[in-house]
Amino acid sequence: MKSLHIRKRNKPLAKLPIGEFLQAVEALDPSTAKRVLKLQKKYPSKTFGQIALEKGYVKDELARKYLSSKGFF
């Protein structure tokens, strides 16, 4: 997989937490990310990605892309 970078930070996407990754690829806006973080505090057993998927904020395809960048696929 080609190494992608965020222009502002010049940080490889694979090194970002999922919330930052989704914002970097413009799949999630900052206000939605804040909503997910708020829900994550309410439901600490759920991950950011789980909540974002369950609420329909992101598609399964993007979650797979993120996991792939982390070496899970």
The first five atom37 places (N, CA, C, CB, O) and aatype in JSON, in Angstrom:
{
  "aatype": [12, 11, 15, 10, 8, 9, 1, 11, 1, 2, 11, 14, 10, 0, 11, 10, 14, 9, 7, 6, 13, 10, 5, 0, 19, 6, 0, 10, 3, 14, 15, 16, 0, 11, 1, 19, 10, 11, 10, 5, 11, 11, 18, 14, 15, 11, 16, 13, 7, 5, 9, 0, 10, 6, 11, 7, 18, 19, 11, 3, 6, 10, 0, 1, 11, 18, 10, 15, 15, 11, 7, 13, 13],
  "atom_mask": [
    [1, 1, 1, 1, 1],
    [1, 1, 1, 1, 1],
    [1, 1, 1, 1, 1],
    [1, 1, 1, 1, 1],
    [1, 1, 1, 1, 1],
    [1, 1, 1, 1, 1],
    [1, 1, 1, 1, 1],
    [1, 1, 1, 1, 1],
    [1, 1, 1, 1, 1],
    [1, 1, 1, 1, 1],
    [1, 1, 1, 1, 1],
    [1, 1, 1, 1, 1],
    [1, 1, 1, 1, 1],
    [1, 1, 1, 1, 1],
    [1, 1, 1, 1, 1],
    [1, 1, 1, 1, 1],
    [1, 1, 1, 1, 1],
    [1, 1, 1, 1, 1],
    [1, 1, 1, 0, 1],
    [1, 1, 1, 1, 1],
    [1, 1, 1, 1, 1],
    [1, 1, 1, 1, 1],
    [1, 1, 1, 1, 1],
    [1, 1, 1, 1, 1],
    [1, 1, 1, 1, 1],
    [1, 1, 1, 1, 1],
    [1, 1, 1, 1, 1],
    [1, 1, 1, 1, 1],
    [1, 1, 1, 1, 1],
    [1, 1, 1, 1, 1],
    [1, 1, 1, 1, 1],
    [1, 1, 1, 1, 1],
    [1, 1, 1, 1, 1],
    [1, 1, 1, 1, 1],
    [1, 1, 1, 1, 1],
    [1, 1, 1, 1, 1],
    [1, 1, 1, 1, 1],
    [1, 1, 1, 1, 1],
    [1, 1, 1, 1, 1],
    [1, 1, 1, 1, 1],
    [1, 1, 1, 1, 1],
    [1, 1, 1, 1, 1],
    [1, 1, 1, 1, 1],
    [1, 1, 1, 1, 1],
    [1, 1, 1, 1, 1],
    [1, 1, 1, 1, 1],
    [1, 1, 1, 1, 1],
    [1, 1, 1, 1, 1],
    [1, 1, 1, 0, 1],
    [1, 1, 1, 1, 1],
    [1, 1, 1, 1, 1],
    [1, 1, 1, 1, 1],
    [1, 1, 1, 1, 1],
    [1, 1, 1, 1, 1],
    [1, 1, 1, 1, 1],
    [1, 1, 1, 0, 1],
    [1, 1, 1, 1, 1],
    [1, 1, 1, 1, 1],
    [1, 1, 1, 1, 1],
    [1, 1, 1, 1, 1],
    [1, 1, 1, 1, 1],
    [1, 1, 1, 1, 1],
    [1, 1, 1, 1, 1],
    [1, 1, 1, 1, 1],
    [1, 1, 1, 1, 1],
    [1, 1, 1, 1, 1],
    [1, 1, 1, 1, 1],
    [1, 1, 1, 1, 1],
    [1, 1, 1, 1, 1],
    [1, 1, 1, 1, 1],
    [1, 1, 1, 0, 1],
    [1, 1, 1, 1, 1],
    [1, 1, 1, 1, 1]
  ],
  "atom_positions": [
    [[0.84, -1.18, 0.0], [0.0, 0.0, 0.0], [0.88, 1.24, 0.0], [-0.96, 0.0, 1.21], [1.87, 1.31, 0.74]],
    [[0.53, 2.18, -0.82], [1.27, 3.42, -0.91], [1.15, 4.2, 0.4], [0.78, 4.27, -2.09], [0.06, 4.27, 0.97]],
    [[2.22, 4.78, 0.87], [2.2, 5.55, 2.1], [1.59, 6.92, 1.83], [3.62, 5.69, 2.68], [2.13, 7.71, 1.05]],
    [[0.47, 7.2, 2.47], [-0.21, 8.48, 2.31], [0.15, 9.38, 3.47], [-1.73, 8.28, 2.2], [0.38, 8.91, 4.58]],
    [[0.18, 10.66, 3.22], [0.52, 11.63, 4.27], [-0.51, 12.74, 4.33], [1.92, 12.22, 4.03], [-1.13, 13.08, 3.32]],
    [[-0.69, 13.28, 5.51], [-1.54, 14.45, 5.68], [-0.67, 15.65, 5.38], [-2.17, 14.53, 7.12], [0.44, 15.76, 5.9]],
    [[-1.16, 16.54, 4.56], [-0.36, 17.7, 4.16], [0.04, 18.58, 5.34], [-1.12, 18.53, 3.15], [1.18, 19.03, 5.41]],
    [[-0.88, 18.84, 6.25], [-0.6, 19.73, 7.37], [0.45, 19.16, 8.33], [-1.88, 20.03, 8.12], [1.28, 19.89, 8.85]],
    [[0.4, 17.86, 8.55], [1.28, 17.25, 9.54], [2.42, 16.44, 8.94], [0.47, 16.37, 10.44], [3.42, 16.17, 9.61]],
    [[2.27, 16.06, 7.7], [3.24, 15.19, 7.05], [3.48, 13.92, 7.87], [4.57, 15.94, 6.83], [4.61, 13.46, 8.0]],
    [[2.41, 13.38, 8.4], [2.46, 12.17, 9.23], [1.79, 11.04, 8.45], [1.76, 12.4, 10.62], [0.7, 11.24, 7.91]],
    [[2.4, 9.87, 8.39], [1.77, 8.76, 7.66], [0.39, 8.42, 8.24], [2.68, 7.51, 7.7], [0.22, 8.38, 9.46]],
    [[-0.57, 8.19, 7.38], [-1.92, 7.87, 7.83], [-1.95, 6.64, 8.71], [-2.83, 7.67, 6.63], [-2.75, 6.56, 9.64]],
    [[-1.1, 5.69, 8.43], [-1.08, 4.44, 9.21], [-0.72, 4.68, 10.67], [-0.1, 3.46, 8.59], [-0.98, 3.81, 11.51]],
    [[-0.13, 5.8, 10.99], [0.26, 6.09, 12.37], [-0.81, 6.85, 13.14], [1.55, 6.87, 12.38], [-0.66, 7.1, 14.34]],
    [[-1.89, 7.23, 12.47], [-2.93, 8.03, 13.11], [-3.97, 7.16, 13.8], [-3.61, 8.91, 12.09], [-4.25, 6.05, 13.36]],
    [[-4.55, 7.66, 14.91], [-5.72, 7.0, 15.47], [-6.86, 7.08, 14.45], [-6.14, 7.64, 16.84], [-6.85, 7.95, 13.57]],
    [[-7.83, 6.2, 14.56], [-8.88, 6.13, 13.54], [-9.65, 7.44, 13.37], [-9.84, 5.03, 13.88], [-10.0, 7.79, 12.24]],
    [[-9.91, 8.15, 14.43], [-10.63, 9.42, 14.32], [-9.88, 10.43, 13.47], [0.0, 0.0, 0.0], [-10.47, 11.11, 12.63]],
    [[-8.58, 10.53, 13.71], [-7.75, 11.45, 12.92], [-7.63, 10.97, 11.47], [-6.36, 11.6, 13.55], [-7.64, 11.77, 10.54]],
    [[-7.52, 9.67, 11.3], [-7.44, 9.09, 9.96], [-8.69, 9.45, 9.16], [-7.27, 7.56, 10.04], [-8.6, 9.89, 8.02]],
    [[-9.86, 9.25, 9.77], [-11.12, 9.52, 9.06], [-11.26, 11.0, 8.72], [-12.3, 9.07, 9.9], [-11.82, 11.35, 7.68]],
    [[-10.77, 11.86, 9.58], [-10.79, 13.29, 9.27], [-9.79, 13.62, 8.16], [-10.49, 14.11, 10.53], [-10.06, 14.45, 7.29]],
    [[-8.63, 12.98, 8.21], [-7.59, 13.24, 7.21], [-8.03, 12.86, 5.8], [-6.32, 12.48, 7.57], [-7.67, 13.53, 4.83]],
    [[-8.8, 11.79, 5.7], [-9.29, 11.37, 4.38], [-10.65, 11.99, 4.08], [-9.37, 9.83, 4.29], [-11.34, 11.59, 3.14]],
    [[-11.01, 12.96, 4.89], [-12.25, 13.73, 4.73], [-13.5, 12.86, 4.74], [-12.19, 14.51, 3.45], [-14.46, 13.13, 4.01]],
    [[-13.48, 11.81, 5.57], [-14.64, 10.95, 5.72], [-15.45, 11.33, 6.95], [-14.2, 9.49, 5.81], [-16.57, 10.86, 7.13]],
    [[-14.88, 12.17, 7.78], [-15.53, 12.58, 9.02], [-15.13, 14.01, 9.31], [-15.15, 11.63, 10.2], [-13.95, 14.36, 9.24]],
    [[-16.11, 14.84, 9.65], [-15.77, 16.23, 9.98], [-15.5, 16.34, 11.48], [-16.92, 17.19, 9.55], [-15.91, 15.47, 12.25]],
    [[-14.82, 17.39, 11.91], [-14.45, 17.53, 13.32], [-15.64, 17.49, 14.29], [-13.71, 18.82, 13.51], [-15.52, 16.93, 15.38]],
    [[-16.77, 18.06, 13.91], [-17.91, 18.06, 14.83], [-18.47, 16.64, 15.02], [-19.01, 18.99, 14.31], [-18.91, 16.29, 16.11]],
    [[-18.46, 15.85, 13.96], [-18.92, 14.47, 14.08], [-17.93, 13.66, 14.91], [-19.1, 13.83, 12.68], [-18.34, 12.81, 15.71]],
    [[-16.65, 13.91, 14.72], [-15.63, 13.22, 15.53], [-15.84, 13.53, 17.01], [-14.2, 13.63, 15.09], [-15.69, 12.65, 17.86]],
    [[-16.18, 14.77, 17.32], [-16.44, 15.15, 18.72], [-17.66, 14.41, 19.27], [-16.65, 16.66, 18.84], [-17.67, 14.0, 20.43]],
    [[-18.69, 14.25, 18.43], [-19.88, 13.49, 18.86], [-19.51, 12.05, 19.18], [-20.97, 13.52, 17.76], [-19.97, 11.49, 20.18]],
    [[-18.67, 11.46, 18.33], [-18.25, 10.08, 18.55], [-17.45, 9.98, 19.86], [-17.41, 9.55, 17.35], [-17.66, 9.06, 20.64]],
    [[-16.55, 10.93, 20.08], [-15.77, 10.91, 21.32], [-16.66, 11.04, 22.56], [-14.73, 12.04, 21.31], [-16.41, 10.41, 23.58]],
    [[-17.69, 11.86, 22.45], [-18.64, 12.03, 23.55], [-19.37, 10.71, 23.83], [-19.65, 13.15, 23.22], [-19.54, 10.32, 24.98]],
    [[-19.8, 10.04, 22.76], [-20.45, 8.74, 22.91], [-19.5, 7.7, 23.46], [-21.02, 8.28, 21.57], [-19.9, 6.82, 24.22]],
    [[-18.23, 7.8, 23.07], [-17.24, 6.84, 23.56], [-17.05, 6.97, 25.07], [-15.89, 7.04, 22.84], [-16.81, 5.98, 25.75]],
    [[-17.17, 8.18, 25.59], [-17.09, 8.38, 27.04], [-18.3, 7.75, 27.72], [-17.0, 9.88, 27.4], [-18.2, 7.22, 28.83]],
    [[-19.44, 7.82, 27.07], [-20.67, 7.25, 27.61], [-20.65, 5.72, 27.55], [-21.89, 7.78, 26.85], [-21.19, 5.04, 28.43]],
    [[-20.02, 5.19, 26.5], [-19.93, 3.74, 26.29], [-18.46, 3.34, 26.15], [-20.74, 3.31, 25.01], [-18.0, 3.05, 25.04]],
    [[-17.72, 3.32, 27.25], [-16.27, 3.08, 27.18], [-15.84, 1.71, 26.64], [-15.7, 3.25, 28.53], [-14.68, 1.53, 26.27]],
    [[-16.76, 0.76, 26.61], [-16.38, -0.55, 26.08], [-16.36, -0.57, 24.55], [-17.34, -1.62, 26.6], [-15.87, -1.52, 23.94]],
    [[-16.88, 0.49, 23.93], [-16.9, 0.56, 22.46], [-15.76, 1.43, 21.95], [-18.25, 1.11, 21.97], [-15.39, 2.43, 22.57]],
    [[-15.21, 1.02, 20.82], [-14.14, 1.8, 20.21], [-14.72, 2.93, 19.37], [-13.23, 0.9, 19.35], [-15.9, 2.93, 19.04]],
    [[-13.88, 3.88, 19.05], [-14.27, 5.0, 18.18], [-14.83, 4.46, 16.87], [-13.07, 5.94, 17.91], [-15.88, 4.89, 16.41]],
    [[-14.12, 3.5, 16.29], [-14.55, 2.93, 15.02], [-15.89, 2.22, 15.1], [0.0, 0.0, 0.0], [-16.71, 2.34, 14.2]],
    [[-16.11, 1.49, 16.19], [-17.39, 0.8, 16.36], [-18.54, 1.8, 16.4], [-17.38, -0.04, 17.65], [-19.56, 1.61, 15.73]],
    [[-18.37, 2.85, 17.17], [-19.42, 3.86, 17.29], [-19.67, 4.55, 15.96], [-19.06, 4.88, 18.37], [-20.81, 4.73, 15.55]],
    [[-18.6, 4.94, 15.29], [-18.73, 5.62, 13.99], [-19.46, 4.74, 12.98], [-17.35, 6.02, 13.45], [-20.28, 5.23, 12.21]],
    [[-19.16, 3.45, 12.99], [-19.84, 2.53, 12.08], [-21.31, 2.33, 12.47], [-19.12, 1.17, 12.06], [-22.2, 2.4, 11.62]],
    [[-21.55, 2.1, 13.76], [-22.92, 1.87, 14.23], [-23.83, 3.06, 13.96], [-22.92, 1.56, 15.7], [-25.01, 2.89, 13.63]],
    [[-23.3, 4.26, 14.11], [-24.1, 5.47, 13.88], [-24.22, 5.82, 12.4], [-23.48, 6.64, 14.63], [-24.97, 6.71, 12.03]],
    [[-23.47, 5.11, 11.56], [-23.54, 5.36, 10.13], [-22.74, 6.57, 9.68], [0.0, 0.0, 0.0], [-22.94, 7.08, 8.58]],
    [[-21.82, 7.02, 10.53], [-20.99, 8.18, 10.17], [-19.94, 7.82, 9.13], [-20.32, 8.75, 11.42], [-19.51, 8.67, 8.35]],
    [[-19.52, 6.56, 9.13], [-18.54, 6.08, 8.14], [-19.01, 4.74, 7.59], [-17.12, 5.96, 8.76], [-19.81, 4.04, 8.22]],
    [[-18.5, 4.4, 6.43], [-18.84, 3.13, 5.81], [-17.83, 2.07, 6.19], [-18.92, 3.28, 4.28], [-16.68, 2.38, 6.52]],
    [[-18.27, 0.84, 6.13], [-17.43, -0.3, 6.46], [-16.15, -0.29, 5.61], [-18.19, -1.6, 6.26], [-15.09, -0.69, 6.09]],
    [[-16.26, 0.14, 4.38], [-15.12, 0.17, 3.46], [-13.98, 1.04, 4.01], [-15.57, 0.71, 2.08], [-12.81, 0.67, 3.89]],
    [[-14.32, 2.18, 4.61], [-13.29, 3.05, 5.18], [-12.65, 2.43, 6.41], [-13.88, 4.4, 5.54], [-11.45, 2.57, 6.64]],
    [[-13.45, 1.75, 7.21], [-12.9, 1.07, 8.38], [-11.91, -0.01, 7.93], [-14.03, 0.44, 9.24], [-10.85, -0.17, 8.54]],
    [[-12.25, -0.72, 6.87], [-11.34, -1.74, 6.34], [-10.06, -1.1, 5.81], [-12.03, -2.55, 5.23], [-8.97, -1.65, 5.99]],
    [[-10.19, 0.04, 5.17], [-9.01, 0.75, 4.65], [-8.09, 1.13, 5.81], [-9.43, 2.01, 3.86], [-6.87, 0.97, 5.72]],
    [[-8.68, 1.62, 6.88], [-7.88, 1.98, 8.05], [-7.18, 0.76, 8.63], [-8.77, 2.65, 9.12], [-5.98, 0.79, 8.89]],
    [[-7.93, -0.32, 8.82], [-7.34, -1.53, 9.37], [-6.26, -2.09, 8.47], [-8.42, -2.57, 9.61], [-5.26, -2.63, 8.94]],
    [[-6.46, -1.97, 7.16], [-5.45, -2.4, 6.2], [-4.18, -1.59, 6.36], [-5.98, -2.28, 4.77], [-3.07, -2.12, 6.28]],
    [[-4.34, -0.27, 6.59], [-3.15, 0.57, 6.76], [-2.39, 0.21, 8.03], [-3.54, 2.05, 6.8], [-1.2, 0.51, 8.16]],
    [[-3.08, -0.43, 8.98], [-2.46, -0.86, 10.23], [-1.89, -2.29, 10.11], [-3.48, -0.8, 11.36], [-1.27, -2.79, 11.05]],
    [[-2.11, -2.92, 8.95], [-1.56, -4.25, 8.73], [-2.45, -5.39, 9.14], [0.0, 0.0, 0.0], [-1.98, -6.52, 9.28]],
    [[-3.74, -5.13, 9.35], [-4.65, -6.18, 9.76], [-5.19, -7.02, 8.61], [-5.78, -5.59, 10.51], [-5.7, -8.11, 8.83]],
    [[-5.08, -6.51, 7.37], [-5.56, -7.25, 6.21], [-4.43, -7.45, 5.24], [-6.73, -6.52, 5.53], [-4.62, -8.05, 4.18]]
  ]
}
